[in-house]
Amino acid sequence: MSVQSEKIVVKFGGTSLADASQIRKVKSIVQADPRRRFVVVSAPGKRGKDDAKVTDLLLTCWHLAAQKLDYSQPLSLIRARYDSIADELGVARLQQPLDEAATELEKLAQGDESSLATRDWMAARGEFCLALLVADFLGAEFVPSGECIRFDSEGALDAVSYTNLAERMSDPHKTYVVPGFYGRDRFGKIKTFPRGGSDITGAVVARAIGASVYQNWTDVSGLLMADPRVVENPRPIGEVTYRELRELAYMGAEVLHAETIFPASQAGIPIHIKNTNRPDDTGTRIVAERDSREGQIVGIAGRKGFSVIYIEKAMMNQSRGFGRRVLEILETHGVSFEHMPSGLDSMSIIISDEEFHGLETAILKDLKRTLEPDRVELLDKMALLATVGEGMAYRVGVSGTLFDSLREAKVNVRMISQGASEINIIVGVDESDYERAMDAIYRAFVI
């Protein structure tokens, strides 16, 4: 593919668009590479610790109006925010879109059923309005997400969205700005994506136009190999696969969630995480495959807040349907499990504490009554840590290194789970040992 035909989608997060000075950085980044003609924007984020996100202010307006309470103060803050950005950038103020939001809120507060101001409609105003300003500042064409991105009857992305976007952004001489976070459902109403919605929009646009790379610009220079709140100055991750990313995100690492980048990963489009404030930093590339021989692991992630239901019964391995009946009891109570390591006569079901909702006693009672085990008990306050890396499958002694590090740190391992793919090794430890365990594992593999 020639440089002239390559296309790069750039998505900017809320902190990258928090004020006029940040948006000027965005313009410099876009103009630094002629391939960056497809720009996806979030709503303005926080300018400082005590500031509010525009999306949060919009939702506050909606909640107040729905309860027929005064919403004028947050609405005036929103208008002032956009006016300030427009004035500093030297572009026209957004009089009409903001007036429309005020009108629809007034209808909502009066109980007028014709109001457009649903929760999703209000939330999406943040991206809609900022995209108009950014398009004006870049001299680009505004592409309304509501006219291109569609959801099907089940609320999932409709494939027609790709066609709509491709047709709308086909001019090779233009730059396009697309508001993230939303589209329309089959009834024509505004509908937002779930968490990480603007990231999803960026991935959808990347797939629609056949991008060579999807650059996700934020306020960090890529992903880190461990939680910096636990491990001092952890190394950045240079390259990680989609599979590895999914494992890290699942275990609580603050990374892009696999669901948000699925449209791009499904099409094999690399994702590159970059820092708006330090554009020359290498960042992290997320790819379909990497040379896993270059390193044993890519990262360590973990979460606290788990409990273990431990079940013991003689000859369990010969009792047909035992595991199925255990899971049926959990399903009856609406509880899902995380892991289920087992032995010949024992089984441990790892469950997030958030799943229980006070049902622990009832579940244990049903297990005892239905299964008649020799022993069943609930063990709480457990943390899970995942050591992730596709390279582990090609290295002898990875498990030994991991468990030696925990032994030397005097951390007791309460649970071990490793899949046949060897993409990760998950250990359960007491919550009080969580930080010490993560630091020990990191030092064993990285330092």
Secondary structure, 3 states (H helix, E strand, C coil): CCCCCCCEEEEECHHHHCCHHHHHHHHHHHHCCCCCCEEEECCCCCCCCCCCCHHHHHHHHHHHHHCCCCCHHHHHHHHHHHHHHHHHHCCCCCHHHHHHHHHHHHHHHCCCCCCCCCHHHHHHHHHHHHHHHHHHHHCCEECCHHHHCEECCCCCECCHHHHHHHHHCCCCCCCEEEECCEEECCCCCEEECCCCHHHHHHHHHHHHHCCCEEEEEECCCCCECCCCCCCCCCCECCEEEHHHHHHHHHCCCCCCCHHHHHHHHHCCCCEEEEECCCCCCCCEEEECCCCHHHCCCCEEEEEEEEEEEEEECCCHHHCCCHHHHHHHHHHHCCCCCCECCECCCEEEEEEEHHHHCCCHHHHHHHHHHHHCCCEEEEEEEEEEEEEECHHHHHCCCHHHHHHHHHHHCCCCEEEEEECCCCCEEEEEEEHHHHHHHHHHHHHHHCC
